[in-house]
């Protein structure tokens, strides 16, 4: 007969494993059960109800997180690793890589309202990447030249990715991070070289096709 509370040893082992991997703080963002430590040990909570996690659910969670790889003892929860990486990249981009409407207006020598109108018109044509964050619209700066206009060599790349419905954050991250499809080159930097631009465009097409695949 199943016990009414989770195995405290499993609760501790799972929490300790995630802490050792540096992934404990990604549970909530992934919509997974979270835990707290107190005098009674490790208490896991169901995100849907806020109630203590039952013993069967804890076993299921442990199995889910250790499902990657042939040996559960040495498994790594890949989805949480990816989420942690994206979280760190987002924070870096927020700190160093974007402008608001006023910033674009200053580069273009125009009013903030004019910049806002032009950017949203361009976004409608998939000719600029805009990212929403906490109620504000961010303009990733990598795509702009010194005059605040979208770099001409990126127009076809942006159109391909945005037409595929790729998440704006993922688009931003891909264009500004080393890409496997480019042998480790950063897409927006490689696009500056005329001989590399076609390679970047083909990589963007491949990424777009991969993004569309689950919808087929």
C-alpha beads as a LAMMPS data file, in Angstrom:
LAMMPS data file: protein, C-alpha beads

216 atoms
215 bonds

1 atom types
1 bond types

-500.0 500.0 xlo xhi
-500.0 500.0 ylo yhi
-500.0 500.0 zlo zhi

Masses

1 110.0

Atoms # bond

1 1 1 0.000 0.000 0.000
2 1 1 1.541 3.350 -1.002
3 1 1 2.648 5.675 1.749
4 1 1 0.827 8.998 2.244
5 1 1 3.931 11.170 2.041
6 1 1 6.946 11.136 -0.276
7 1 1 10.026 9.137 0.566
8 1 1 12.196 11.718 2.423
9 1 1 15.355 10.075 1.105
10 1 1 14.192 10.457 -2.512
11 1 1 13.057 14.020 -1.838
12 1 1 16.530 14.885 -0.544
13 1 1 18.414 12.989 -3.255
14 1 1 16.492 14.681 -6.056
15 1 1 16.949 18.136 -4.553
16 1 1 20.642 17.547 -3.927
17 1 1 21.188 16.258 -7.464
18 1 1 19.581 19.351 -8.988
19 1 1 21.582 21.635 -6.698
20 1 1 24.823 19.920 -7.689
21 1 1 23.931 20.542 -11.342
22 1 1 23.023 24.165 -10.617
23 1 1 19.506 23.621 -11.961
24 1 1 17.282 23.946 -8.891
25 1 1 16.326 27.527 -9.730
26 1 1 15.003 26.485 -13.166
27 1 1 12.204 24.247 -11.870
28 1 1 9.575 26.975 -11.518
29 1 1 10.345 28.469 -14.938
30 1 1 9.879 25.014 -16.469
31 1 1 6.514 24.577 -14.735
32 1 1 7.841 21.697 -12.631
33 1 1 7.362 21.009 -8.917
34 1 1 9.599 23.070 -6.655
35 1 1 10.930 22.500 -3.166
36 1 1 12.011 24.257 -0.001
37 1 1 14.277 23.098 2.784
38 1 1 13.225 23.455 6.394
39 1 1 13.722 21.722 9.723
40 1 1 11.593 18.847 8.491
41 1 1 13.771 18.207 5.442
42 1 1 12.922 18.831 1.783
43 1 1 9.297 19.643 0.971
44 1 1 8.212 19.421 -2.674
45 1 1 5.170 21.359 -3.909
46 1 1 2.806 20.741 -6.820
47 1 1 2.826 23.885 -9.045
48 1 1 -0.783 23.361 -10.160
49 1 1 -2.346 23.159 -6.704
50 1 1 0.243 24.495 -4.281
51 1 1 -0.211 21.293 -2.263
52 1 1 2.586 19.016 -1.075
53 1 1 3.722 16.688 -3.831
54 1 1 2.444 13.141 -3.412
55 1 1 4.776 10.149 -3.313
56 1 1 3.773 8.895 -6.775
57 1 1 4.297 12.332 -8.300
58 1 1 7.748 12.616 -6.737
59 1 1 8.759 9.235 -8.180
60 1 1 7.354 10.345 -11.548
61 1 1 9.298 13.622 -11.383
62 1 1 12.512 11.792 -10.564
63 1 1 11.981 9.427 -13.493
64 1 1 11.188 12.337 -15.840
65 1 1 14.290 14.317 -14.958
66 1 1 16.558 11.282 -15.224
67 1 1 15.090 10.038 -18.503
68 1 1 17.899 11.447 -20.666
69 1 1 20.567 8.840 -21.310
70 1 1 20.951 5.116 -20.751
71 1 1 22.099 5.309 -17.139
72 1 1 19.710 7.208 -14.815
73 1 1 22.485 7.565 -12.246
74 1 1 24.427 9.751 -14.653
75 1 1 21.550 11.388 -16.510
76 1 1 21.215 15.133 -16.968
77 1 1 17.841 16.921 -17.315
78 1 1 18.625 18.435 -20.704
79 1 1 15.504 20.614 -20.823
80 1 1 16.518 22.315 -17.571
81 1 1 20.090 22.766 -18.804
82 1 1 18.765 24.440 -21.950
83 1 1 16.414 26.607 -19.916
84 1 1 19.266 27.707 -17.654
85 1 1 21.367 28.608 -20.692
86 1 1 18.537 30.600 -22.255
87 1 1 17.872 32.405 -18.975
88 1 1 21.506 33.478 -18.719
89 1 1 21.624 34.529 -22.360
90 1 1 18.425 36.547 -22.001
91 1 1 19.843 38.365 -18.997
92 1 1 23.028 39.188 -20.891
93 1 1 21.051 40.448 -23.875
94 1 1 18.857 42.598 -21.645
95 1 1 21.899 44.144 -20.007
96 1 1 23.953 44.829 -23.111
97 1 1 22.062 44.265 -26.337
98 1 1 18.955 46.360 -26.870
99 1 1 17.531 49.826 -27.431
100 1 1 14.106 51.299 -26.780
101 1 1 12.192 53.584 -29.135
102 1 1 14.008 56.632 -27.782
103 1 1 17.383 55.006 -28.390
104 1 1 16.533 54.213 -32.005
105 1 1 15.130 57.718 -32.469
106 1 1 18.412 59.211 -31.251
107 1 1 20.384 57.170 -33.789
108 1 1 18.023 58.099 -36.605
109 1 1 17.788 61.746 -35.650
110 1 1 14.020 61.638 -35.531
111 1 1 11.246 61.751 -32.951
112 1 1 10.403 58.840 -30.679
113 1 1 6.908 58.609 -32.188
114 1 1 8.340 58.505 -35.710
115 1 1 10.783 55.770 -34.708
116 1 1 7.999 53.753 -33.068
117 1 1 5.795 54.006 -36.165
118 1 1 8.624 53.075 -38.541
119 1 1 9.729 50.114 -36.436
120 1 1 6.258 48.609 -36.165
121 1 1 5.687 49.124 -39.875
122 1 1 8.962 47.325 -40.595
123 1 1 8.039 44.567 -38.138
124 1 1 4.835 44.031 -40.108
125 1 1 7.005 43.346 -43.158
126 1 1 9.259 41.077 -41.053
127 1 1 12.078 43.529 -41.681
128 1 1 13.082 44.088 -38.048
129 1 1 13.168 41.982 -34.904
130 1 1 11.202 43.389 -31.957
131 1 1 11.083 41.606 -28.603
132 1 1 8.491 42.111 -25.876
133 1 1 9.710 42.167 -22.281
134 1 1 7.739 43.149 -19.193
135 1 1 5.383 45.368 -21.155
136 1 1 8.137 47.113 -23.109
137 1 1 9.265 46.708 -26.715
138 1 1 12.986 46.065 -27.135
139 1 1 14.927 46.573 -30.349
140 1 1 17.940 44.215 -30.386
141 1 1 20.848 46.462 -31.310
142 1 1 22.922 43.887 -33.244
143 1 1 20.597 44.291 -36.238
144 1 1 21.061 48.072 -36.540
145 1 1 23.763 50.040 -38.286
146 1 1 25.264 53.297 -37.016
147 1 1 22.329 55.261 -38.420
148 1 1 19.819 53.105 -36.565
149 1 1 18.591 51.327 -39.698
150 1 1 18.350 47.560 -40.047
151 1 1 21.516 46.197 -41.633
152 1 1 20.693 45.363 -45.250
153 1 1 22.531 42.026 -45.147
154 1 1 20.253 40.815 -42.335
155 1 1 16.936 41.599 -44.023
156 1 1 16.572 38.256 -45.797
157 1 1 17.757 36.373 -42.702
158 1 1 15.252 38.135 -40.446
159 1 1 12.419 37.630 -42.923
160 1 1 13.137 33.890 -43.080
161 1 1 13.198 33.428 -39.311
162 1 1 10.234 35.674 -38.524
163 1 1 8.093 34.139 -41.285
164 1 1 8.663 30.733 -39.678
165 1 1 7.122 31.977 -36.450
166 1 1 10.334 31.449 -34.498
167 1 1 10.066 32.864 -30.990
168 1 1 11.610 36.386 -30.954
169 1 1 13.821 35.539 -27.989
170 1 1 15.090 32.396 -29.691
171 1 1 15.709 34.410 -32.868
172 1 1 17.691 36.978 -30.895
173 1 1 19.710 34.300 -29.115
174 1 1 20.461 32.354 -32.304
175 1 1 21.608 35.407 -34.242
176 1 1 23.957 36.539 -31.468
177 1 1 25.399 33.205 -30.270
178 1 1 27.828 30.683 -31.793
179 1 1 25.743 28.473 -34.087
180 1 1 26.397 24.813 -34.812
181 1 1 25.005 25.263 -38.327
182 1 1 27.807 27.773 -38.962
183 1 1 30.633 25.817 -37.417
184 1 1 30.537 27.930 -34.268
185 1 1 30.402 31.337 -35.953
186 1 1 27.985 33.992 -34.673
187 1 1 25.347 34.462 -37.406
188 1 1 25.004 38.250 -37.374
189 1 1 28.792 38.688 -37.340
190 1 1 29.364 36.171 -40.131
191 1 1 26.711 37.935 -42.233
192 1 1 28.973 40.994 -42.480
193 1 1 31.279 39.019 -44.769
194 1 1 29.892 38.796 -48.335
195 1 1 31.275 35.287 -48.835
196 1 1 29.680 34.087 -45.562
197 1 1 26.282 35.705 -46.037
198 1 1 24.858 32.900 -48.237
199 1 1 25.934 30.381 -45.592
200 1 1 24.109 32.368 -42.896
201 1 1 21.025 32.560 -45.110
202 1 1 21.050 28.796 -45.667
203 1 1 21.456 28.209 -41.929
204 1 1 18.491 30.488 -41.271
205 1 1 16.411 28.501 -43.770
206 1 1 17.405 25.242 -42.046
207 1 1 16.496 26.662 -38.640
208 1 1 13.171 27.934 -39.983
209 1 1 12.331 24.534 -41.461
210 1 1 13.132 22.890 -38.150
211 1 1 10.875 25.374 -36.355
212 1 1 8.002 24.592 -38.720
213 1 1 8.433 20.800 -38.595
214 1 1 6.330 20.086 -35.454
215 1 1 3.389 22.008 -36.964
216 1 1 3.186 19.839 -40.044

Bonds

1 1 1 2
2 1 2 3
3 1 3 4
4 1 4 5
5 1 5 6
6 1 6 7
7 1 7 8
8 1 8 9
9 1 9 10
10 1 10 11
11 1 11 12
12 1 12 13
13 1 13 14
14 1 14 15
15 1 15 16
16 1 16 17
17 1 17 18
18 1 18 19
19 1 19 20
20 1 20 21
21 1 21 22
22 1 22 23
23 1 23 24
24 1 24 25
25 1 25 26
26 1 26 27
27 1 27 28
28 1 28 29
29 1 29 30
30 1 30 31
31 1 31 32
32 1 32 33
33 1 33 34
34 1 34 35
35 1 35 36
36 1 36 37
37 1 37 38
38 1 38 39
39 1 39 40
40 1 40 41
41 1 41 42
42 1 42 43
43 1 43 44
44 1 44 45
45 1 45 46
46 1 46 47
47 1 47 48
48 1 48 49
49 1 49 50
50 1 50 51
51 1 51 52
52 1 52 53
53 1 53 54
54 1 54 55
55 1 55 56
56 1 56 57
57 1 57 58
58 1 58 59
59 1 59 60
60 1 60 61
61 1 61 62
62 1 62 63
63 1 63 64
64 1 64 65
65 1 65 66
66 1 66 67
67 1 67 68
68 1 68 69
69 1 69 70
70 1 70 71
71 1 71 72
72 1 72 73
73 1 73 74
74 1 74 75
75 1 75 76
76 1 76 77
77 1 77 78
78 1 78 79
79 1 79 80
80 1 80 81
81 1 81 82
82 1 82 83
83 1 83 84
84 1 84 85
85 1 85 86
86 1 86 87
87 1 87 88
88 1 88 89
89 1 89 90
90 1 90 91
91 1 91 92
92 1 92 93
93 1 93 94
94 1 94 95
95 1 95 96
96 1 96 97
97 1 97 98
98 1 98 99
99 1 99 100
100 1 100 101
101 1 101 102
102 1 102 103
103 1 103 104
104 1 104 105
105 1 105 106
106 1 106 107
107 1 107 108
108 1 108 109
109 1 109 110
110 1 110 111
111 1 111 112
112 1 112 113
113 1 113 114
114 1 114 115
115 1 115 116
116 1 116 117
117 1 117 118
118 1 118 119
119 1 119 120
120 1 120 121
121 1 121 122
122 1 122 123
123 1 123 124
124 1 124 125
125 1 125 126
126 1 126 127
127 1 127 128
128 1 128 129
129 1 129 130
130 1 130 131
131 1 131 132
132 1 132 133
133 1 133 134
134 1 134 135
135 1 135 136
136 1 136 137
137 1 137 138
138 1 138 139
139 1 139 140
140 1 140 141
141 1 141 142
142 1 142 143
143 1 143 144
144 1 144 145
145 1 145 146
146 1 146 147
147 1 147 148
148 1 148 149
149 1 149 150
150 1 150 151
151 1 151 152
152 1 152 153
153 1 153 154
154 1 154 155
155 1 155 156
156 1 156 157
157 1 157 158
158 1 158 159
159 1 159 160
160 1 160 161
161 1 161 162
162 1 162 163
163 1 163 164
164 1 164 165
165 1 165 166
166 1 166 167
167 1 167 168
168 1 168 169
169 1 169 170
170 1 170 171
171 1 171 172
172 1 172 173
173 1 173 174
174 1 174 175
175 1 175 176
176 1 176 177
177 1 177 178
178 1 178 179
179 1 179 180
180 1 180 181
181 1 181 182
182 1 182 183
183 1 183 184
184 1 184 185
185 1 185 186
186 1 186 187
187 1 187 188
188 1 188 189
189 1 189 190
190 1 190 191
191 1 191 192
192 1 192 193
193 1 193 194
194 1 194 195
195 1 195 196
196 1 196 197
197 1 197 198
198 1 198 199
199 1 199 200
200 1 200 201
201 1 201 202
202 1 202 203
203 1 203 204
204 1 204 205
205 1 205 206
206 1 206 207
207 1 207 208
208 1 208 209
209 1 209 210
210 1 210 211
211 1 211 212
212 1 212 213
213 1 213 214
214 1 214 215
215 1 215 216
